[in-house]
Amino acid sequence: MAHKFPPSSIPPYICPNTIQLKVHQNYHFIKQLAPRLHAEIAGKIFVEAFSQQKDELIIVFAEKNAEMERDEPEQQEGPHLLKPFFIKATLTNSFSCLSFPERFDRARRNSVNLFNDFEGDAVDFVRVCKNERAIQVHFGSGRDLIFKLFGNRSNFIALNAEGAVTQLFNNKLSTDRSLTVASLNRDIDQSWEAFLTNNGRFEALFPTFGKVANKYLSEQLAGEEDLARRWAIVQAALQEFESGVFYITKIENIPALTLFETGEVVQVLHDPIEALNAFYLAYIRLSGLDKEKADIVRLLRKRIQQTDNYLENTFQKLVDLENATKNDELANIIMANLHLIPERAEKAELYDFYRDQPITIKLKKDLSAQKNAEGYYRKAKNEKIEIDRLNDSLTAREADRKRLQEHLTHTESIEMLRDLRAYIKTHKLEQGNAGPAIDELFKRVDFMGYTILIGRNAKNSDLLTKQAHKEDLWLHAKDVTGSHIVVKNQPGRKFPVPVIERAAELAAFYSKRKNDSLCPVIVTPKKFVRKPKGLPDGLVLIDKEDIVMVVAKGE
């Protein structure tokens, strides 16, 4: 029995445009479109291809050796062909789609011919490229015209009989010149044996599903350990994708062509050409209000989801810290048992009077028992700082989430495009800035893939240091007032020397040593920086530091 996709299987934060590109250009849809195109144009000849707009291509096919009358007397020169079949490709950055108009009147001006080598060539066959979002139209001469349907990287590619690329519709996609028919056909082992080898994970076998299908299947497979039943669920979904039923729906007020029931179903079709035409018409008829509202709603929901993820992760960190044995407790246990700890011991099993049981405590053999206790007391102070930082972050992000939700609710209720644009401008929602993210509170410089944050003043620098993660890199010009600088850590990677030097240059530039010929800058992981109560704004204590010498250099 085929599985249906419930509306809830589409997460509210997925971009409607992403859904469109992933579905009407999904491999499993194109796989059904290609044989339908074969039925229409196999045996017909390529009449012409032309473009009247830079992001639009029209291709005309027709039957051989049949003339037809023209409606307008001034156009009666030369033979014309019966039963023309039009393919219209709209390939903008934001929307990419094929459609098949019954007729298309070519403009007399601002029209350019393309793919002239194919004129008069008969179509041999049309087929989908194996496991790829591309269609191969093969001609009797041995040439090929490839419809590469890769979202905003879609293109039409001409290849000669030797398989070399001779022309691109979009010349900006220069890497397409290296494509071959063979490279667009992927052999993927999608057998039961391969499923077993991948421990029941379907993603490696079916990279063609896309995010929406992957999410649905992940939900269906959650908690299911039996591999045979998991395989049956995957096969049922695959059968649903290729069942020949197509849905025109609305998701967040935006039309979508889907292979399953979801959203607000407007129309059910059983022909892929008719389905594309219906989807294309529904999309281009969208009002400006619908489009702009959908974009802002998508951004707000994405920010809400990101905030929810942050809140969940941060809360879990707090739970882990609260449940872990406290460093001050370990220090107290050591101090209560100093006489039982031998010199140069790397660990000691002592009585834990907090929990009434033995506990093994790690020690540094080069330190005395008392010095080890002092180390744990120092860690306890940093631990408290970390807990306070996490609580402050939770409070700030919860306020952000409330503000985001208020923006979302208000945006969805707006009914005039003018009012929507005014609200977007007033609250700076263009890039989703519906409340400042932590990074946006500070000056930011991106360098070699790393984010460098700069405090704007003493109080802002304190906030930056407080919000920084313990593994972030912290910098400050030595012995003078200046901005705190933080380089965000990338787990598993060491900070490259050029990144450290660039951050040091910024620390020197935003300090009283800005005009010095050479400036010493403190560099240390943030975990060695602390802010005891009572210190003035901008002042901190540093437990461990390195010094680099640099010339001040701004942004």
Stockholm file with secondary structure:
# STOCKHOLM 1.0

chainA/1-555         MAHKFPPSSIPPYICPNTIQLKVHQNYHFIKQLAPRLHAEIAGKIFVEAFSQQKDELIIVFAEKNAEMERDEPEQQEGPHLLKPFFIKATLTNSFSCLSFPERFDRARRNSVNLFNDFEGDAVDFVRVCKNERAIQVHFGSGRDLIFKLFGNRSNFIALNAEGAVTQLFNNKLSTDRSLTVASLNRDIDQSWEAFLTNNGRFEALFPTFGKVANKYLSEQLAGEEDLARRWAIVQAALQEFESGVFYITKIENIPALTLFETGEVVQVLHDPIEALNAFYLAYIRLSGLDKEKADIVRLLRKRIQQTDNYLENTFQKLVDLENATKNDELANIIMANLHLIPERAEKAELYDFYRDQPITIKLKKDLSAQKNAEGYYRKAKNEKIEIDRLNDSLTAREADRKRLQEHLTHTESIEMLRDLRAYIKTHKLEQGNAGPAIDELFKRVDFMGYTILIGRNAKNSDLLTKQAHKEDLWLHAKDVTGSHIVVKNQPGRKFPVPVIERAAELAAFYSKRKNDSLCPVIVTPKKFVRKPKGLPDGLVLIDKEDIVMVVAKGE
#=GR chainA/1-555 SS CCCCCCGGGSCTTSCHHHHHHHHHTCHHHHHHHHHHHHHHHTTCEEEEEEEEETTEEEEEEECTTCCCCCSSGGGCSSCCCSSCEEEEEEECSSCEEEECCSCCCCCSSSCEECCGGGTTCBEEEEEECTTSSEEEEEETTSCEEEEECCGGGCEEEEECTTSCEEEESSTTCGGGGGCCTGGGCCCCCCSHHHHHHTTTCCTTTCTTSCHHHHHHHHHHHTTCCCHHHHHHHHHHHHHHHTSSCEEEEEETTEEEEESSCCSEEEEEESCHHHHHHHHHHHHHTCCHHHHHHHHHHHHHHHHHHHHHHHHHHHHHHHHHHHHSCCHHHHHHHHHHTGGGCCTTCSEEEEEETTTTEEEEEECCTTSCHHHHHHHHHHHHHHHHHHHHHHHHHHHHHHHHHHHHHHHHHHHHHCCCHHHHHHHHHHTTTTTTCSSCCGGGGSEEEEETTEEEEECSSHHHHHHHHHHSCTTSEEEEETTSCBCCEEECCCTTCCCCHHHHHHHHHHHHHTBTTTTSSSEEEEEEEGGGEECCTTCCTTCCEESSCEEEEECCCCC
#=GC SS_cons         CCCCCCGGGSCTTSCHHHHHHHHHTCHHHHHHHHHHHHHHHTTCEEEEEEEEETTEEEEEEECTTCCCCCSSGGGCSSCCCSSCEEEEEEECSSCEEEECCSCCCCCSSSCEECCGGGTTCBEEEEEECTTSSEEEEEETTSCEEEEECCGGGCEEEEECTTSCEEEESSTTCGGGGGCCTGGGCCCCCCSHHHHHHTTTCCTTTCTTSCHHHHHHHHHHHTTCCCHHHHHHHHHHHHHHHTSSCEEEEEETTEEEEESSCCSEEEEEESCHHHHHHHHHHHHHTCCHHHHHHHHHHHHHHHHHHHHHHHHHHHHHHHHHHHHSCCHHHHHHHHHHTGGGCCTTCSEEEEEETTTTEEEEEECCTTSCHHHHHHHHHHHHHHHHHHHHHHHHHHHHHHHHHHHHHHHHHHHHHCCCHHHHHHHHHHTTTTTTCSSCCGGGGSEEEEETTEEEEECSSHHHHHHHHHHSCTTSEEEEETTSCBCCEEECCCTTCCCCHHHHHHHHHHHHHTBTTTTSSSEEEEEEEGGGEECCTTCCTTCCEESSCEEEEECCCCC
//
